[in-house]
Amino acid sequence: ERDAEAVGELTAEERQRLPLLGVPVSIKECFEVVGTDSTAGMARYKGDPSTQDAVLVEALRLAGAVPFCKTNVSQMMLSWECSNPAYGTTSHPMHRHFIPGGSSGGEGCLVGQGGSIIGLGTDVGGSVRIPAALCGCVGVKPTKNRLPGKGKLRTASTACWDGQQIVSSVPGPLTRTVDDALLFFESVLSPDVLARTSKLDCNQVPLPWDREAALAERPLRIGFYESDDYVRVSPAVRRAVREAAQALRAAGHELVPFQLPDLRRGWEIFAGLMQSGQYWQVQEL
């Protein structure tokens, strides 16, 4: 309500400078938003609302967006489902007996059913991409430190998150379309917004969005696989991969099929890296 009223008070010139003017955006529960809890699904942290915004939430406000709700997560954001003792369970938007993915499952559900234009999530091992895939929307995991990540879990000890650097958690958008995802990045990485956020989060790379490079029409070399030889792939998924590869070839890109190495060993390495640094402190929360 506060943001909507502020938008109404802007002059015509000020409105022209805000690419997300009045756009409602939803925010994953772990991000700090003034006046709301940030618990990551831990009931012990409820009832202690944030007194400031996460840096990326502030970036969205600077671009004119209006945060209007926070969405559910899996507990401690460590699962591909979306359930926790603090808020309960979020189901798939089309079928309540199916999961929406996780840990940004609330965002995937809301964006997928058209309840939000842009959603803000986080991703370590698929927490944006999996809900997007299951709920039928677009999800992007950016490069580490491309977006500001400061401002999560105010009431919880953040030593575990700060120590998790090899496979780092990064913020990322969920949107209805690719064009909306491009608009998100162009807005929060504009020179004016970046000048502010890179000072608030010293880890953010102060590199403005390059629209020309993002929209450049040049052939790409894209690798793809139909099965990981570990989890049995369904016929529908295999067909979707083949159709996507065919569409990309028709658009002039080079598609290179490949086989994954030993996925079981890869998972062991991933799990070990996830517990490096101070991430072991998660068990104490």
Buried (B, 14 or more C-beta within 10 A) or exposed (E): EEBEEEBEEBEEEEEEEBBBBBBBBBBBBBBBBBEBBBBBBBEEBBEEBBEEBBBBBBBBBBBBBBBBBBBBBBBBBBBBBBBBEBBEBBBBBEEEEEBBBBBBBBBBBBBBBEBBBBBBBBBBBBBBBBBBBBBBBBBBBBEBBBBBBBBBBBBBEBBBBEBBBEBBBBBBBBBBEEEBBBBBBBBBBBEEBBEEBBEBBEEBEEEEBEEEEEEEEEEEEEEEEBEEEEEEBEEEEEEEBEEEBEEBEEEEBEBEEEEEEEEEEEEEEBEEBBBEBBBEBBEEB
